[in-house]
Amino acid sequence: MQRLQAGETITLATIGGSITTGYAAQPPRERGWAALLARSLGPKAKLVNAGVSGTDSAAGVQRLQTQVLDKSPDLVIVEFGVNDQWLDPAVRGSSYEAILRRLLTSKKPPAVVVLGLTQQGNQARDAVDAQLKLAAHYGLAALDFGRWMQARVDAGEDRWAALYDEPVHPNATGHQRIALALAETLRAAARGPVAAPAPLPEPVYGRAHEFTRMLAGETLKPYQVRGFERGGEVHPEWTGQQPGWVSKADDAEAHFLVWGREVAVFHAESEHYRNLEAWVDDGPVVTLRGQVPERKGYLGWHYAVVGRELEPGAHLLHVRVKKDEWTGSGRPASLLAVMSAGIFPPELHPSDFVREAPSSKPGLIAADDPKLRWIGRVGTAPGGKLLAWSGSELRARFTGDQLTLRLAPSRGSINHFTVEVDGRRHALALRSSGPADWRLPLTTGEHELRLVKRTEASQAESVFLGLRLAEGGKLLDPPAPRPLKLEFYGDSITAGACNGDIGEDQYADLSSHDGTRAYGAVTAANLGADYVGIAISGIGITATWDQLLMPEVWNRYAPRLDARVAPPDARAPDVVLLNLGQNDHGFPASKGQTIATDFGPRYLAFVRGLRARYPQARIVLLMGGMSAPREQPAIPRAVLGAMQTLRAEGDAKVWSYRFEAFSWAHPRIDVHALMADELTRFLKDEVLK
C-alpha cells in the first residue's frame, strides 16, 4: 500500500470462489468486490482475479501456482469462507493453511490478506473462524466481514437484507460493502509500521496440502478402463481445463495411478448426474455424489476425499458408476480431475511411529520367539533376525494399546518397511545408524501385525531385534499359515524398483521403491499365498549392472558373497517363478553389444539349479514387464527352450508365461497390478488346477 501511494504499480491478486468472481453482481468481473477494490486503489493497481465458482481451498491450492503465483503478485487476498464451510472439516484447515504458506514461501512473497466471508447473517462461521485463527498465527492482515457488517447493523447503519437476494451470494450492494471494508482494512494496514520478515511458524494443521499434484486432461489417464470415455462438463471459469471422463454405462469403471497421503476426486454435481463410487487400493468405498437434487439448473463442483492418511507414495484409485436408483436411467456420471495432497519430499515424510532409544526394561520379546511367524528367506544375526530380501515378513497377534519394534540398520542406505496393523498400513523408515525402538500407539484390544521389508536387498539390510507390548499386553498364537507359498526370483522388475516414482526412474529416494507392491507380492496376495522374493536390481544370469550374477547369490540370505547359503526351507514353495533376462539384454545393449551367445545354456543351467533345490515345486518361467523380450529374441527362445527341454526329460511341472502388460521404463504399481492380474489368472487356470 505504501508503494502504491508512492506511485508504483502493483499487482493485486484475488483467489476464492464464486463471490470472488463477482457472482450476483452484473457484470460480475466488472462489478464484483475484487474489481471494485482494484478501481478504488487507482490505476496503478493491476488486478488478477483468480476466483473460480464452486471451488474451495482444497481445489484452490491446486491452481494457486498457475493462476496466482505465476503472475508475481504484490498483494494477494484469499477468500474461501463460504465454500470451505461445505468442505470436509478434516481437509479445510490444512488446505487453507497451505495456500497461505505457499504464498509466504514463494520466490517473491506477496503481502497476504485473509478475507473471512460468511453467508447472510454472519453464519455459519466454522471455516471463517479457522481462517482468522490462521491469519493471526502467521501475522497477516485480516478482514472478518461478518463482524464488520454486524457492527454496522447493530449501529443502525445497514441491513443484512440489503446485501443479499438469497442466503449465499451477496448482490451488487453486498459486493460494494465488501470492497469498502477491504479498502478500510488496507488503508489501516498502510498506516502501520512495516514489519520485518519473520521466520514461518510451525503449521497449525500440518503441511499435506503444500505438496500437491493434480491429474487432469491428458495426465488423467486410466491404466484400465471400461465404459468411460473422454468428455463431460469442464469448469467454465477454470482456465485451461480439459475434459475428464464420463459414462452412461451402468457397469463403467476406471482405474488410475495416483500419489499422496490424501487422494480426492474433483467432480461435477447437479440434479441430472449419476453417483460414482471410489476407493484407494483396498480401502473403504466412498460415494461421490454427482446426483444432487438441490442443484436445479446449474452445475456444482466438489472435492471428495476418497483416501486419507495413506502411506506416502503411489496408490491405485478405483472409480465405478454406482448402482443406485438411477441405474438404467442413461444419466451421465463424470469426473474431472484427481487431486492429491501429502506428496512429501523424503525428509518430511510423516510417521505414525515415535522413535525412542532402546529401553533396557525387561519384557522385550525376542526375534526368535515361537509365537512370531517369519515368512521369506530370513537369516540370523547377533541378537535378532537378518532382513535383507524385500518381502521378508513377520506376522503376529497380540493384545494391548501399543506396539514397539526394535530394529537396527546393518548395511546400505535407508531401510523402508510397511507395518500393517489390523489392515492399516504404516510407513517406517530406518534413517540412522544403531538400534532404536519404534513405538506405535494403538487402541486397546486384540491386534494382528504384518511387518514387511519394502527395500530390496541390494540397497539396504537391517536386523529385527525384538518387539515390546504395552504393560499387560501379551503375544497370542500367530496367524494360521497361508495354504499356498510362492517364491519369485528376478531383477528390478520383481523387486518393485521405481514402482512408485513420479517421473523418471531414480534410486536416490528408495521410499518410492516398494517390494510389497511388486507384481509377485500382489499375485501372492491375490491367491492368499505366502510370498518369498529373491530379486536384485540390475542383475542377470550372464550380465549385470553391478558386480554379481544371479547364479552367485540366488541361494544366499543376502545378495553378497560373504552371506551364508540358506538351506531349503522346511516348507518348500508350491510354485517357483523366475523372471530374468532384462539385464542380460539391457547391460550389453547399453554398450552397443548383444546378449551373450551362451545365454540360453546358462539360463537352462540356472533353471536346473532351481529344480534341484525344489524337486516337487511347480516352476513357471516368466518373460516381461519391460522391453527385453520384445527387443531380444534370444530371451523367449531361451525361456521356451528351457521349458521344452525339461518337459522332454519328463518334468511335467514346468510352464512359461509372457506378460502382455509392460513398460519401457520400470513398471509403476499400475503396470504391476496388471501383471499380477495376468499371472493370477494363469496360475489359477494352468498351474494350480
C-alpha positions as CSV (number, residue, x, y, z in Angstrom):
1,M,0.0,0.0,0.0
2,Q,2.9,2.4,0.7
3,R,4.4,1.5,-2.6
4,L,1.1,2.2,-4.3
5,Q,0.8,5.5,-2.6
6,A,4.3,6.3,-3.8
7,G,3.1,5.9,-7.4
8,E,4.4,2.4,-8.0
9,T,2.4,-0.1,-10.0
10,I,1.4,-3.2,-8.0
11,T,-0.4,-6.4,-8.9
12,L,-3.3,-7.3,-6.8
13,A,-4.4,-11.0,-7.0
14,T,-7.6,-12.4,-5.5
15,I,-8.3,-16.1,-5.1
16,G,-11.6,-17.6,-3.9
17,G,-14.9,-19.0,-5.1
18,S,-17.9,-17.5,-6.8
19,I,-18.1,-14.4,-4.5
20,T,-14.6,-13.6,-5.7
21,T,-15.6,-14.0,-9.3
22,G,-18.3,-11.3,-8.7
23,Y,-21.3,-13.7,-8.9
24,A,-24.6,-11.9,-8.5
25,A,-23.1,-8.5,-9.4
26,Q,-23.7,-7.6,-13.1
27,P,-21.4,-7.9,-14.9
28,P,-19.5,-10.0,-12.3
29,R,-15.9,-9.4,-13.4
30,E,-16.6,-5.6,-13.5
31,R,-18.9,-5.1,-10.5
32,G,-17.7,-7.7,-8.1
33,W,-15.8,-6.8,-5.0
34,A,-12.4,-7.5,-6.5
35,A,-12.9,-5.2,-9.4
36,L,-14.4,-2.5,-7.2
37,L,-11.5,-2.7,-4.8
38,A,-8.9,-2.5,-7.6
39,R,-10.6,0.6,-9.0
40,S,-10.7,2.2,-5.6
41,L,-6.9,1.7,-5.3
42,G,-6.4,3.6,-8.5
43,P,-5.0,3.0,-12.0
44,K,-1.6,1.7,-10.6
45,A,-3.3,-1.4,-9.2
46,K,-3.4,-4.2,-11.7
47,L,-6.0,-6.9,-10.9
48,V,-5.6,-10.7,-11.4
49,N,-8.9,-12.3,-10.4
50,A,-8.4,-16.0,-9.7
51,G,-11.9,-16.6,-8.4
52,V,-13.4,-19.8,-9.7
53,S,-17.0,-20.5,-8.8
54,G,-17.8,-23.5,-6.7
55,T,-14.2,-24.1,-5.6
56,D,-12.9,-24.3,-2.1
57,S,-9.4,-24.0,-0.7
58,A,-8.6,-27.7,-1.5
59,A,-9.1,-27.0,-5.2
60,G,-7.7,-23.5,-4.8
61,V,-4.3,-24.8,-3.6
62,Q,-4.1,-27.0,-6.8
63,R,-4.5,-23.9,-9.0
64,L,-2.5,-21.4,-6.9
65,Q,0.7,-21.7,-8.8
66,T,-0.6,-21.2,-12.4
67,Q,-3.4,-18.7,-11.6
68,V,-1.7,-16.6,-8.8
69,L,2.0,-17.2,-8.1
70,D,3.0,-17.3,-11.8
71,K,1.6,-13.7,-12.1
72,S,4.1,-12.4,-9.5
73,P,1.5,-10.6,-7.4
74,D,2.5,-8.0,-4.8
75,L,-0.7,-8.4,-2.8
76,V,-3.0,-11.4,-2.5
77,I,-6.4,-11.5,-0.9
78,V,-7.6,-15.1,0.0
79,E,-11.3,-15.8,0.2
80,F,-12.9,-19.2,0.7
81,G,-15.0,-18.8,3.8
82,V,-18.4,-19.8,2.3
83,N,-17.2,-22.7,0.2
84,D,-14.9,-24.1,2.8
85,Q,-17.9,-24.3,5.2
86,W,-19.0,-27.1,2.9
87,L,-15.5,-28.7,2.5
88,D,-14.7,-31.7,4.6
89,P,-13.6,-30.4,8.0
90,A,-10.7,-32.8,8.1
91,V,-9.3,-31.0,4.9
92,R,-10.2,-27.3,5.1
93,G,-7.7,-26.3,7.8
94,S,-4.8,-27.9,6.0
95,S,-5.7,-26.7,2.5
96,Y,-6.4,-23.1,3.5
97,E,-3.2,-23.0,5.6
98,A,-1.2,-24.4,2.6
99,I,-2.4,-21.5,0.4
100,L,-1.0,-19.1,3.0
101,R,2.3,-21.0,3.5
102,R,2.9,-21.3,-0.3
103,L,2.3,-17.6,-0.8
104,L,4.6,-16.7,2.1
105,T,7.4,-19.0,1.0
106,S,7.3,-18.2,-2.7
107,K,10.3,-16.8,-4.5
108,K,8.7,-13.3,-4.3
109,P,6.5,-13.4,-1.3
110,P,3.5,-11.1,-1.6
111,A,1.6,-9.3,1.2
112,V,-1.4,-11.5,2.1
113,V,-4.8,-10.6,3.4
114,V,-7.3,-13.1,4.7
115,L,-10.9,-12.2,3.8
116,G,-13.4,-14.0,6.0
117,L,-16.8,-14.1,4.3
118,T,-19.9,-15.8,5.7
119,Q,-23.4,-16.2,4.4
120,Q,-26.2,-13.7,5.1
121,G,-26.5,-13.0,8.8
122,N,-22.8,-13.9,9.6
123,Q,-23.5,-17.7,9.6
124,A,-22.0,-20.3,9.5
125,R,-18.6,-19.4,10.9
126,D,-16.7,-22.6,11.4
127,A,-14.5,-22.2,8.4
128,V,-14.0,-18.5,8.7
129,D,-13.0,-18.7,12.4
130,A,-10.4,-21.3,11.4
131,Q,-9.1,-19.0,8.7
132,L,-8.9,-16.0,11.0
133,K,-7.0,-18.1,13.5
134,L,-4.5,-18.9,10.8
135,A,-4.2,-15.2,9.9
136,A,-3.3,-14.4,13.5
137,H,-0.9,-17.3,13.6
138,Y,1.0,-16.0,10.5
139,G,0.7,-12.3,11.5
140,L,-1.4,-11.4,8.5
141,A,-3.9,-8.6,8.0
142,A,-7.5,-10.0,8.0
143,L,-11.0,-8.8,7.5
144,D,-13.8,-10.5,9.4
145,F,-16.5,-9.2,7.1
146,G,-19.4,-10.7,9.0
147,R,-18.4,-8.9,12.2
148,W,-17.6,-5.7,10.3
149,M,-21.1,-5.8,8.8
150,Q,-22.8,-6.9,12.0
151,A,-21.3,-3.8,13.8
152,R,-22.9,-1.6,11.1
153,V,-26.3,-3.4,11.6
154,D,-26.1,-3.1,15.3
155,A,-25.4,0.7,14.9
156,G,-28.4,1.1,12.7
157,E,-26.3,2.0,9.7
158,D,-27.0,-1.0,7.5
159,R,-29.2,-4.1,6.9
160,W,-28.2,-7.6,6.0
161,A,-31.2,-7.9,3.8
162,A,-29.9,-5.1,1.6
163,L,-26.8,-7.1,0.8
164,Y,-28.4,-10.4,-0.2
165,D,-31.1,-11.5,-2.6
166,E,-30.5,-15.1,-1.5
167,P,-28.6,-16.6,1.5
168,V,-25.3,-17.4,-0.1
169,H,-24.2,-14.8,-2.6
170,P,-24.1,-11.1,-1.9
171,N,-25.7,-8.9,-4.5
172,A,-24.3,-5.7,-6.1
173,T,-24.7,-3.8,-2.8
174,G,-23.1,-6.6,-0.9
175,H,-20.0,-6.5,-3.2
176,Q,-19.8,-2.8,-2.7
177,R,-19.7,-3.3,1.1
178,I,-17.0,-6.0,0.8
179,A,-14.9,-3.7,-1.3
180,L,-15.4,-0.8,1.1
181,A,-14.5,-3.0,4.1
182,L,-11.3,-4.2,2.4
183,A,-10.3,-0.7,1.4
184,E,-10.6,0.3,5.1
185,T,-8.5,-2.7,6.1
186,L,-5.8,-1.9,3.6
187,R,-5.6,1.7,4.5
188,A,-5.3,0.8,8.2
189,A,-2.5,-1.6,7.4
190,A,-0.8,1.1,5.3
191,R,-0.7,3.4,8.3
192,G,1.0,0.8,10.4
193,P,4.7,0.0,10.6
194,V,6.4,-2.2,8.0
195,A,7.2,-5.4,9.9
196,A,10.5,-7.2,9.2
197,P,10.1,-10.6,7.6
198,A,9.8,-13.3,10.3
199,P,10.5,-17.0,10.1
200,L,7.5,-19.0,9.2
201,P,5.9,-20.5,12.3
202,E,5.2,-24.2,12.6
203,P,1.9,-25.2,10.8
204,V,-1.3,-25.5,12.8
205,Y,-3.0,-28.1,10.6
206,G,0.0,-29.8,9.0
207,R,1.7,-29.5,5.7
208,A,0.0,-32.1,3.5
209,H,-1.6,-29.6,1.1
210,E,1.7,-27.7,0.5
211,F,2.7,-30.8,-1.6
212,T,0.0,-31.5,-4.2
213,R,-0.5,-32.9,-7.6
214,M,-3.4,-32.7,-10.0
215,L,-4.1,-35.2,-12.7
216,A,-6.5,-33.7,-15.3
217,G,-6.9,-33.8,-19.1
218,E,-4.2,-35.9,-20.7
219,T,-2.4,-36.6,-17.4
220,L,-5.6,-38.2,-16.1
221,K,-5.1,-41.5,-18.0
222,P,-6.5,-44.7,-16.6
223,Y,-4.4,-47.8,-16.7
224,Q,-7.6,-49.8,-17.1
225,V,-11.0,-48.6,-18.2
226,R,-14.4,-50.0,-19.2
227,G,-17.4,-47.9,-20.2
228,F,-15.9,-44.5,-19.6
229,E,-14.8,-42.1,-22.4
230,R,-13.2,-38.7,-22.6
231,G,-15.7,-35.9,-22.1
232,G,-18.1,-34.4,-19.6
233,E,-18.5,-30.9,-18.4
234,V,-15.5,-28.7,-17.7
235,H,-15.5,-25.8,-15.3
236,P,-16.1,-22.7,-17.5
237,E,-14.1,-20.4,-15.2
238,W,-11.0,-22.7,-14.7
239,T,-8.6,-21.5,-17.4
240,G,-7.1,-24.3,-19.5
241,Q,-9.1,-27.1,-18.1
242,Q,-9.7,-30.1,-20.3
243,P,-12.5,-32.7,-20.2
244,G,-12.2,-35.6,-17.8
245,W,-14.1,-39.0,-18.1
246,V,-17.8,-39.5,-18.5
247,S,-20.1,-42.5,-18.8
248,K,-23.7,-43.5,-19.1
249,A,-22.9,-47.2,-18.7
250,D,-24.2,-48.8,-15.5
251,D,-21.1,-51.1,-15.2
252,A,-18.4,-48.5,-16.1
253,E,-15.2,-48.4,-14.2
254,A,-11.8,-46.8,-14.4
255,H,-8.5,-47.3,-12.5
256,F,-5.8,-44.7,-12.1
257,L,-2.2,-44.5,-10.7
258,V,-2.1,-41.7,-8.1
259,W,0.2,-40.5,-5.4
260,G,0.0,-38.9,-1.9
261,R,-1.3,-39.3,1.6
262,E,-4.7,-37.9,0.6
263,V,-6.5,-38.6,-2.7
264,A,-9.6,-36.8,-3.8
265,V,-11.8,-36.7,-6.9
266,F,-12.9,-33.4,-8.3
267,H,-16.3,-33.9,-10.0
268,A,-19.4,-32.2,-11.2
269,E,-22.7,-32.4,-9.4
270,S,-26.2,-31.5,-10.4
271,E,-29.8,-32.7,-10.5
272,H,-29.1,-34.6,-13.7
273,Y,-25.9,-36.6,-12.8
274,R,-25.3,-40.1,-11.5
275,N,-23.3,-41.0,-8.4
276,L,-19.9,-42.7,-8.5
277,E,-18.1,-44.9,-6.1
278,A,-14.4,-44.8,-5.5
279,W,-11.7,-46.3,-3.3
280,V,-8.0,-46.3,-2.9
281,D,-6.0,-49.6,-3.0
282,D,-8.2,-51.9,-1.0
283,G,-9.6,-49.2,1.3
284,P,-13.3,-48.4,2.0
285,V,-15.6,-47.4,-0.8
286,V,-16.7,-43.8,-0.8
287,T,-19.8,-42.5,-2.6
288,L,-19.2,-39.4,-4.9
289,R,-22.4,-37.5,-5.1
290,G,-23.0,-36.4,-8.6
291,Q,-26.7,-36.6,-8.2
292,V,-27.6,-33.6,-6.1
293,P,-31.3,-32.7,-6.5
294,E,-31.0,-29.3,-4.8
295,R,-28.7,-28.1,-7.6
296,K,-31.5,-27.2,-10.0
297,G,-30.5,-25.6,-13.3
298,Y,-26.7,-25.3,-12.6
299,L,-23.6,-27.4,-12.0
300,G,-21.7,-27.5,-8.8
301,W,-18.1,-28.8,-8.3
302,H,-17.0,-30.9,-5.4
303,Y,-13.7,-32.0,-3.8
304,A,-14.5,-35.5,-2.5
305,V,-11.8,-37.3,-0.4
306,V,-11.5,-41.0,-1.3
307,G,-8.4,-41.9,0.7
308,R,-6.7,-40.2,3.6
309,E,-3.8,-40.9,6.0
310,L,-2.4,-43.2,3.3
311,E,1.2,-44.4,3.2
312,P,3.4,-41.9,1.5
313,G,3.9,-42.8,-2.2
314,A,2.0,-44.4,-5.1
315,H,-1.6,-45.8,-4.9
316,L,-4.3,-47.1,-7.1
317,L,-7.6,-45.2,-7.4
318,H,-10.6,-47.2,-8.5
319,V,-13.8,-45.5,-9.7
320,R,-17.1,-47.0,-10.9
321,V,-20.6,-45.9,-11.6
322,K,-22.7,-46.6,-8.5
323,K,-25.7,-48.9,-8.8
324,D,-28.4,-46.8,-7.3
325,E,-31.9,-45.6,-8.0
326,W,-30.7,-44.1,-11.3
327,T,-29.4,-47.4,-12.7
328,G,-30.6,-47.7,-16.3
329,S,-31.6,-44.0,-16.5
330,G,-29.0,-43.1,-19.1
331,R,-27.8,-40.2,-17.0
332,P,-24.1,-39.4,-17.1
333,A,-21.6,-39.9,-14.3
334,S,-18.5,-37.8,-14.6
335,L,-15.1,-37.0,-13.0
336,L,-13.0,-34.1,-14.0
337,A,-9.7,-34.4,-12.1
338,V,-7.9,-36.3,-9.4
339,M,-6.3,-34.1,-6.7
340,S,-3.7,-35.4,-4.3
341,A,-2.0,-33.9,-1.2
342,G,0.8,-35.1,1.0
343,I,3.3,-35.9,-1.7
344,F,6.1,-35.0,0.7
345,P,9.8,-34.9,0.0
346,P,11.6,-37.7,1.7
347,E,12.9,-35.6,4.6
348,L,9.4,-34.6,5.5
349,H,7.7,-38.0,5.3
350,P,5.4,-38.2,8.4
351,S,5.5,-41.2,10.6
352,D,2.9,-42.7,12.9
353,F,5.8,-44.1,15.0
354,V,7.6,-42.5,17.9
355,R,11.4,-43.1,17.7
356,E,12.9,-43.8,21.1
357,A,16.3,-45.0,22.5
358,P,16.3,-48.8,23.1
359,S,14.8,-49.4,26.5
360,S,16.6,-51.7,29.0
361,K,13.4,-52.6,30.8
362,P,12.6,-56.3,30.8
363,G,9.8,-57.6,28.6
364,L,11.4,-57.5,25.1
365,I,10.1,-60.4,23.1
366,A,13.0,-62.0,21.2
367,A,13.0,-62.2,17.4
368,D,13.0,-66.0,17.6
369,D,10.0,-66.3,19.9
370,P,7.9,-69.3,18.6
371,K,4.8,-67.1,18.5
372,L,6.3,-64.9,15.8
373,R,5.8,-66.3,12.3
374,W,8.5,-65.4,9.8
375,I,7.9,-65.7,6.1
376,G,10.6,-65.4,3.4
377,R,14.3,-66.0,3.4
378,V,15.1,-64.5,6.8
379,G,18.6,-65.1,8.3
380,T,20.1,-64.9,11.7
381,A,22.1,-62.0,13.1
382,P,23.6,-61.2,16.5
383,G,20.6,-60.7,18.8
384,G,17.9,-61.0,16.0
385,K,16.8,-61.8,12.5
386,L,18.6,-60.5,9.4
387,L,16.1,-58.9,7.0
388,A,17.6,-58.5,3.5
389,W,15.3,-59.6,0.8
390,S,12.3,-57.4,0.1
391,G,9.1,-59.1,1.0
392,S,10.6,-60.6,4.2
393,E,7.6,-60.7,6.5
394,L,6.8,-61.0,10.2
395,R,3.3,-61.9,11.3
396,A,2.0,-61.9,14.9
397,R,-1.1,-61.4,17.0
398,F,-1.1,-59.6,20.3
399,T,-3.1,-57.6,22.8
400,G,-2.7,-54.1,24.3
401,D,-2.7,-50.4,23.3
402,Q,0.7,-50.1,21.8
403,L,3.4,-51.9,19.9
404,T,7.2,-51.2,19.9
405,L,9.5,-52.6,17.3
406,R,13.3,-52.7,17.8
407,L,15.2,-52.5,14.6
408,A,18.7,-51.6,13.5
409,P,20.1,-50.8,10.1
410,S,23.0,-53.1,9.2
411,R,24.0,-52.3,5.6
412,G,23.3,-49.8,2.8
413,S,21.1,-46.8,2.9
414,I,17.7,-46.2,4.4
415,N,15.5,-49.3,5.1
416,H,11.8,-48.8,4.4
417,F,9.2,-51.1,5.9
418,T,5.4,-51.4,5.7
419,V,3.9,-52.1,9.2
420,E,0.4,-53.3,8.8
421,V,-1.7,-53.4,12.0
422,D,-5.3,-54.7,11.6
423,G,-5.2,-54.0,7.9
424,R,-4.0,-50.4,8.2
425,R,-0.6,-49.7,6.6
426,H,2.0,-47.5,8.3
427,A,5.4,-46.5,6.8
428,L,8.5,-46.9,8.8
429,A,12.0,-45.7,7.7
430,L,15.2,-46.6,9.4
431,R,17.3,-43.4,8.6
432,S,20.1,-43.5,11.2
433,S,22.7,-45.9,12.5
434,G,22.3,-48.1,15.6
435,P,19.3,-49.8,17.1
436,A,16.1,-47.9,18.0
437,D,12.7,-48.6,19.4
438,W,9.8,-47.6,17.2
439,R,6.6,-47.2,19.2
440,L,3.1,-47.2,17.6
441,P,0.2,-46.1,19.8
442,L,-3.0,-48.3,19.2
443,T,-6.5,-48.7,20.6
444,T,-6.9,-51.3,23.3
445,G,-7.7,-54.8,22.1
446,E,-6.5,-57.6,20.0
447,H,-4.3,-56.8,17.0
448,E,-2.7,-58.5,14.1
449,L,0.7,-57.4,12.8
450,R,2.4,-57.7,9.5
451,L,5.9,-56.2,9.3
452,V,7.2,-56.3,5.7
453,K,10.5,-55.1,4.3
454,R,10.0,-52.9,1.3
455,T,13.5,-52.0,0.3
456,E,15.3,-54.5,-1.9
457,A,18.3,-56.4,-0.5
458,S,21.0,-54.9,-2.7
459,Q,20.1,-51.4,-1.3
460,A,19.8,-52.0,2.4
461,E,19.7,-54.6,5.1
462,S,18.5,-54.4,8.7
463,V,18.2,-56.5,11.8
464,F,15.0,-57.1,13.8
465,L,15.9,-57.3,17.4
466,G,12.5,-57.9,19.0
467,L,9.3,-56.3,20.0
468,R,7.7,-55.0,23.1
469,L,4.0,-54.8,24.0
470,A,2.1,-52.5,26.4
471,E,2.0,-53.3,30.0
472,G,-0.4,-56.2,30.4
473,G,-0.3,-57.0,26.7
474,K,0.5,-60.5,25.6
475,L,1.6,-62.3,22.5
476,L,-1.1,-64.6,21.1
477,D,-0.8,-67.6,18.9
478,P,0.3,-66.5,15.4
479,P,-2.0,-66.2,12.4
480,A,-2.5,-69.5,10.7
481,P,-0.1,-70.4,7.8
482,R,-1.3,-69.5,4.4
483,P,-2.2,-72.5,2.3
484,L,0.0,-71.7,-0.6
485,K,3.6,-70.5,-1.0
486,L,5.1,-68.7,-4.0
487,E,8.8,-68.0,-4.4
488,F,10.0,-65.4,-7.0
489,Y,13.5,-65.0,-8.5
490,G,14.1,-61.9,-10.6
491,D,15.7,-58.5,-11.1
492,S,14.5,-54.9,-10.5
493,I,11.0,-55.7,-12.0
494,T,10.4,-58.4,-9.5
495,A,11.9,-56.2,-6.7
496,G,9.5,-53.4,-7.4
497,A,12.3,-50.9,-8.2
498,C,11.0,-47.4,-9.1
499,N,7.4,-48.6,-9.0
500,G,6.2,-45.6,-7.0
501,D,8.4,-43.0,-8.8
502,I,6.8,-39.8,-10.2
503,G,8.5,-39.0,-13.5
504,E,11.8,-40.7,-14.4
505,D,13.3,-43.8,-12.7
506,Q,15.5,-42.9,-9.8
507,Y,17.4,-44.6,-7.0
508,A,18.1,-41.6,-4.8
509,D,14.9,-41.9,-2.8
510,L,14.1,-45.5,-2.0
511,S,10.8,-44.7,-0.2
512,S,9.1,-44.9,-3.6
513,H,10.5,-48.4,-4.3
514,D,8.1,-50.8,-2.7
515,G,8.6,-54.6,-2.9
516,T,5.2,-55.1,-1.3
517,R,3.5,-53.5,-4.4
518,A,5.5,-55.5,-7.0
519,Y,3.6,-58.0,-9.2
520,G,4.9,-61.1,-7.3
521,A,3.8,-59.8,-3.9
522,V,0.4,-58.7,-5.4
523,T,-0.1,-62.1,-7.1
524,A,0.6,-63.9,-3.8
525,A,-1.9,-61.6,-2.1
526,N,-4.5,-62.3,-4.8
527,L,-4.1,-66.0,-4.1
528,G,-3.9,-65.8,-0.4
529,A,-0.3,-67.1,-0.5
530,D,2.9,-66.6,1.3
531,Y,5.4,-64.6,-0.7
532,V,9.2,-65.0,-0.9
533,G,11.1,-62.5,-3.1
534,I,14.7,-63.1,-4.2
535,A,15.2,-60.1,-6.5
536,I,18.0,-57.7,-7.2
537,S,18.1,-54.6,-9.4
538,G,20.5,-54.8,-12.4
539,I,21.2,-58.5,-12.1
540,G,21.1,-61.2,-14.7
541,I,22.4,-64.7,-15.5
542,T,25.1,-63.6,-17.9
543,A,25.4,-59.8,-17.4
544,T,24.9,-57.4,-14.6
545,W,25.0,-53.6,-14.0
546,D,26.8,-54.2,-10.7
547,Q,29.3,-57.0,-9.8
548,L,27.4,-60.2,-9.1
549,L,25.4,-62.5,-11.2
550,M,22.2,-64.3,-10.0
551,P,23.8,-67.8,-10.1
552,E,26.3,-66.5,-7.5
553,V,23.8,-65.2,-4.9
554,W,20.4,-66.8,-5.6
555,N,20.5,-69.2,-2.7
556,R,22.0,-66.9,0.0
557,Y,20.5,-64.9,2.8
558,A,21.6,-61.7,1.2
559,P,23.0,-60.8,-2.3
560,R,26.7,-60.8,-1.3
561,L,29.3,-63.5,-1.5
562,D,30.0,-63.3,2.3
563,A,26.4,-64.1,3.1
564,R,25.7,-67.7,4.1
565,V,23.9,-70.1,1.8
566,A,20.4,-70.7,3.0
567,P,19.3,-74.3,3.3
568,P,16.0,-75.1,1.6
569,D,13.0,-74.1,3.7
570,A,11.4,-76.7,5.9
571,R,8.2,-75.8,3.9
572,A,9.1,-75.8,0.3
573,P,7.4,-73.4,-2.1
574,D,4.4,-74.7,-4.1
575,V,5.3,-72.6,-7.1
576,V,8.8,-71.2,-8.0
577,L,8.7,-68.3,-10.5
578,L,11.7,-67.0,-12.5
579,N,11.8,-63.6,-14.3
580,L,15.3,-62.8,-15.6
581,G,16.8,-61.6,-18.9
582,Q,16.1,-57.9,-18.9
583,N,19.6,-57.1,-17.8
584,D,21.2,-59.9,-19.8
585,H,20.0,-57.9,-22.8
586,G,20.0,-54.3,-21.4
587,F,23.5,-54.1,-20.0
588,P,25.4,-55.2,-23.1
589,A,22.9,-53.2,-25.3
590,S,23.9,-50.0,-23.4
591,K,27.5,-50.6,-24.7
592,G,26.4,-51.4,-28.2
593,Q,26.8,-55.2,-27.7
594,T,24.4,-58.1,-28.0
595,I,23.3,-60.6,-25.4
596,A,25.8,-63.4,-24.5
597,T,25.9,-66.2,-27.0
598,D,25.6,-68.7,-24.2
599,F,22.6,-67.1,-22.5
600,G,20.3,-70.0,-23.4
601,P,22.5,-72.8,-21.9
602,R,23.3,-70.7,-18.8
603,Y,19.6,-69.9,-18.4
604,L,18.8,-73.6,-18.6
605,A,21.5,-74.5,-16.1
606,F,20.0,-72.0,-13.7
607,V,16.6,-73.5,-14.0
608,R,18.1,-76.9,-13.4
609,G,19.5,-75.5,-10.2
610,L,16.0,-74.3,-9.1
611,R,14.7,-77.8,-9.9
612,A,17.4,-79.4,-7.8
613,R,16.6,-77.2,-4.8
614,Y,12.8,-77.6,-5.2
615,P,12.2,-81.1,-6.7
616,Q,8.4,-81.1,-6.1
617,A,7.6,-77.5,-6.9
618,R,5.9,-76.2,-10.0
619,I,8.2,-73.9,-11.9
620,V,7.0,-71.0,-14.0
621,L,9.4,-69.2,-16.3
622,L,8.3,-65.6,-16.9
623,M,9.1,-63.1,-19.5
624,G,8.4,-59.4,-19.4
625,G,7.2,-56.4,-17.5
626,M,9.8,-54.5,-19.5
627,S,11.1,-54.4,-23.1
628,A,13.8,-57.1,-23.3
629,P,11.6,-60.0,-24.6
630,R,10.3,-57.7,-27.3
631,E,13.8,-56.4,-28.3
632,Q,15.9,-59.5,-27.9
633,P,14.5,-62.8,-29.5
634,A,17.2,-64.8,-27.6
635,I,15.2,-64.4,-24.4
636,P,11.9,-66.0,-25.4
637,R,14.0,-68.7,-27.3
638,A,15.9,-69.5,-24.1
639,V,12.8,-69.5,-21.9
640,L,10.7,-71.7,-24.2
641,G,13.7,-73.9,-24.9
642,A,14.3,-74.5,-21.2
643,M,10.7,-75.4,-20.7
644,Q,10.7,-77.8,-23.7
645,T,14.0,-79.4,-22.6
646,L,12.8,-80.1,-19.1
647,R,9.4,-81.4,-20.3
648,A,11.2,-83.7,-22.8
649,E,13.1,-85.1,-19.9
650,G,9.9,-85.9,-18.1
651,D,9.5,-82.9,-15.9
652,A,5.8,-82.0,-16.4
653,K,5.8,-79.3,-13.7
654,V,7.3,-76.5,-15.8
655,W,5.4,-73.7,-17.6
656,S,6.3,-70.5,-19.3
657,Y,4.3,-67.2,-19.4
658,R,4.9,-63.9,-21.2
659,F,3.3,-60.8,-19.8
660,E,1.2,-58.6,-22.0
661,A,1.5,-55.6,-19.6
662,F,4.8,-53.9,-19.8
663,S,6.6,-50.6,-19.5
664,W,9.6,-49.1,-21.3
665,A,10.8,-47.7,-18.0
666,H,10.5,-49.6,-14.8
667,P,6.8,-50.5,-14.4
668,R,4.9,-48.5,-11.8
669,I,2.4,-50.1,-9.5
670,D,-0.4,-49.8,-12.1
671,V,1.5,-52.0,-14.5
672,H,2.5,-54.3,-11.6
673,A,-1.3,-54.6,-10.9
674,L,-2.0,-55.6,-14.5
675,M,0.9,-58.1,-14.4
676,A,-0.4,-59.6,-11.2
677,D,-3.9,-59.9,-12.7
678,E,-2.5,-61.7,-15.7
679,L,-0.3,-64.0,-13.6
680,T,-3.1,-64.8,-11.1
681,R,-5.3,-65.9,-13.9
682,F,-2.6,-68.0,-15.5
683,L,-1.7,-69.7,-12.2
684,K,-5.3,-70.5,-11.5
685,D,-6.1,-71.7,-15.0
686,E,-2.9,-73.6,-15.9
687,V,-0.6,-74.3,-12.9
688,L,-2.7,-74.7,-9.8
689,K,-5.7,-76.5,-11.3
